[in-house]
Amino acid sequence: MKKLLTSAAALAAMATGAFAADDVTLQLKWVTQAQFAGYYVALEKGFYEAEDLNVTIKPGGPDVAPVQVLLGGGADVMVDWMPSALAARENGAPVVNIAQPYKSSGMMLTCLKESGITGPEDFPGKTLGVWFYGNEYPFLSWMGKLGIATDGSDGGVTVLKQGFNVDPLLQKQAACISTMTYNEYWQVIDAGISADDLITFKYEDQGVATLEDGLYVLEDNLGDAAFKDKMVRFVKASMEGWKYAEANPTEAAEIVLEYDETGAQTMKHQERMMTEVAKLTAGSNGALDVADYERTVSSLLSGGSDPVITKEPEGAYTLEITDAALN
């Protein structure tokens, strides 16, 4: 599917001015997978090309910090979770949300029933696996709201810094681990643990859901009319890719696999992931719902004595890009 221009096609492209397309580099939050299918679909199906864009998609990984890539000029736009982006903004990184393809949260804690956990009131005294590198903020907000210490003290929980796998649950090093509805939960199931032996706590059901997988740029770049025009076209084509992926999950999964250079992904897992991801992007046209933003901010501010952010953000999002893209 990845197409290479022949020399003849290259000459034709130059003759028609195709090489004048505007370059855009997108930094993903994680590795190539169906979590980001909309962007790969937009690339493969020619939606970016139709908007006169030459888009490069850079996979993330455990050693990639999207905010740092953006600040260093390695990307024009990044995918990040809002808690991470707002924390970075409060700490001096001027990132701004320009679009929100994900409407719902897929984050949850997955626990072994044999641990005795039946509800959040049973967390104290237990070891819980938590992702870091900016992914810990929703968890810390939740524990702060519950009044549960996370330092391992009496009446609190012990936090296990979880790698990006499900081993702590499989090896019973933790009573619960962080999972996404579209990824790690199914890794647990595929490892042979029955759903009947698990209990899950979706952040959204606990009233602490925060926005995930939004598109962010540097604030100063929004003062450049040419950059804004590129972002309008990029968001328009990206959302076209997302809606196509929602409607065609099998094809979307196949496209993702074509761009996965690691060869580590399987069709079964990616198709299942795409089906679950479609539930999270459903209902979004790309525009940030201000009520969802305010809910996220409220959650991050209410983290007890050590909230994720300490004040109401200013200028952390703009609707200008999606207003233009949708019209």
Buried (B, 14 or more C-beta within 10 A) or exposed (E): EEEEEEEEEEEEBEEEEBEEBBEBBBBBBBBBBBBBBBBBBBBBBEBBBEBBBBBEBBBBEEEBBBBEBBBEEBBBBBBBBBBBBBBBBBEEBBBBBBBBBBBBBBBBBBBBEEBEBEEBEBBBEBBBBBBEBBBBBBBBBBBBBBEBBBEEEEEBBBBBEBEBEBBBBBEEEBBBBBBBBBBBBBBBBEEEBEEEEBBBBBBBEBEBBBBBBBBBBBBEBBEEEEBBEBBBBBBBBBBBBBBBBBEBBEBBBBBBBEBBEEEEBEEEBBBBBBBBBBBBBEEBBBBBBEEBBEBBBEBBBBBBEEBBBEEEBEEBBBBEBBEBBBE
